[in-house]
Amino acid sequence: MQMEKDIGTIVQENGLTAIYAYTPMCGTCQLAGKMVRVVEKVTTAFVWLHIDLNYYESFAVEQMIESVPCLLVFKDGQLVEKMYAFHSVPHLYEKLNKYI
């Protein structure tokens, strides 16, 4: 899929990229997505992508995503953190802020 190549380009071209991976039928993903949208507004140093893994299966395999929701954090093109636990907005903010 062309967009998967675009994801790689975005990750490589930006210092900080956060990719929120979800599936629409996942209730936990819906709650986590709300938290991610709040954090996204205050962590403007990141380029943010939201991807429905139903359409990015090879990306999920490539990144070894074990479950959803998942937040992948890339710094200078390298995966530096993979989060599955979305405890709270402050927790997510603190986790991401250490890369700024």
C-alpha positions as CSV (number, residue, x, y, z in Angstrom):
1,M,0.0,0.0,0.0
2,Q,1.4,3.4,-1.0
3,M,0.5,5.0,2.4
4,E,2.8,2.6,4.2
5,K,5.7,3.9,2.1
6,D,4.6,7.4,3.1
7,I,4.6,6.5,6.8
8,G,8.3,5.5,6.4
9,T,9.1,8.7,4.6
10,I,7.3,10.8,7.3
11,V,9.2,8.9,10.1
12,Q,12.5,9.4,8.3
13,E,12.0,13.1,7.5
14,N,10.9,14.3,11.0
15,G,12.8,14.4,14.2
16,L,9.9,13.2,16.3
17,T,7.0,11.2,15.1
18,A,4.2,9.5,17.1
19,I,2.0,6.9,15.4
20,Y,-1.2,5.9,17.1
21,A,-2.3,2.5,15.8
22,Y,-5.8,1.4,16.5
23,T,-8.8,-0.5,15.1
24,P,-12.2,1.1,15.0
25,M,-14.1,-1.7,16.7
26,C,-11.8,-1.7,19.7
27,G,-13.5,0.0,22.7
28,T,-10.1,0.5,24.5
29,C,-8.8,2.2,21.3
30,Q,-11.7,4.7,21.4
31,L,-10.8,5.7,24.9
32,A,-7.1,5.8,24.3
33,G,-7.7,7.8,21.1
34,K,-9.4,10.5,23.1
35,M,-6.3,10.7,25.4
36,V,-4.0,10.8,22.5
37,R,-5.9,13.7,20.8
38,V,-5.5,15.7,24.0
39,V,-1.8,15.0,24.3
40,E,-1.4,15.7,20.6
41,K,-2.5,19.3,21.2
42,V,0.2,19.9,23.8
43,T,3.1,18.0,22.3
44,T,3.5,20.0,19.2
45,A,7.2,18.9,18.7
46,F,5.8,15.6,17.3
47,V,4.4,14.8,13.9
48,W,1.3,12.7,14.6
49,L,-0.2,9.9,12.6
50,H,-3.3,8.0,13.4
51,I,-3.6,4.7,11.5
52,D,-6.3,2.1,11.4
53,L,-4.3,-1.2,11.4
54,N,-7.1,-2.9,9.3
55,Y,-5.5,-1.0,6.4
56,Y,-1.8,-1.3,7.5
57,E,-1.3,-5.0,8.2
58,S,2.3,-5.1,6.8
59,F,3.2,-2.1,8.9
60,A,1.8,-3.9,12.0
61,V,3.9,-6.9,11.2
62,E,7.0,-4.9,10.4
63,Q,6.8,-3.0,13.7
64,M,5.8,-6.2,15.6
65,I,2.7,-4.6,17.1
66,E,1.2,-7.1,19.5
67,S,-2.1,-5.5,20.3
68,V,-4.1,-2.3,20.0
69,P,-4.1,0.4,21.0
70,C,-0.4,1.0,20.4
71,L,1.6,4.2,20.3
72,L,4.9,4.1,18.5
73,V,7.4,6.9,19.2
74,F,10.2,7.5,16.6
75,K,13.1,9.8,17.1
76,D,15.4,10.6,14.2
77,G,13.8,7.7,12.2
78,Q,14.4,5.1,14.9
79,L,11.7,3.5,17.0
80,V,12.4,4.5,20.6
81,E,9.3,3.4,22.4
82,K,6.2,1.3,21.9
83,M,3.4,1.9,24.4
84,Y,0.4,-0.4,24.9
85,A,-0.8,1.1,28.3
86,F,-2.6,4.4,28.2
87,H,-3.0,5.2,31.9
88,S,-3.9,8.8,31.7
89,V,-3.2,12.0,29.7
90,P,-0.5,13.2,32.2
91,H,1.2,9.7,31.9
92,L,1.3,9.9,28.1
93,Y,2.5,13.5,28.2
94,E,5.3,12.6,30.6
95,K,6.3,9.6,28.5
96,L,6.5,11.7,25.3
97,N,8.0,14.8,26.9
98,K,11.2,13.0,27.7
99,Y,12.0,12.9,23.9
100,I,11.6,16.6,23.4
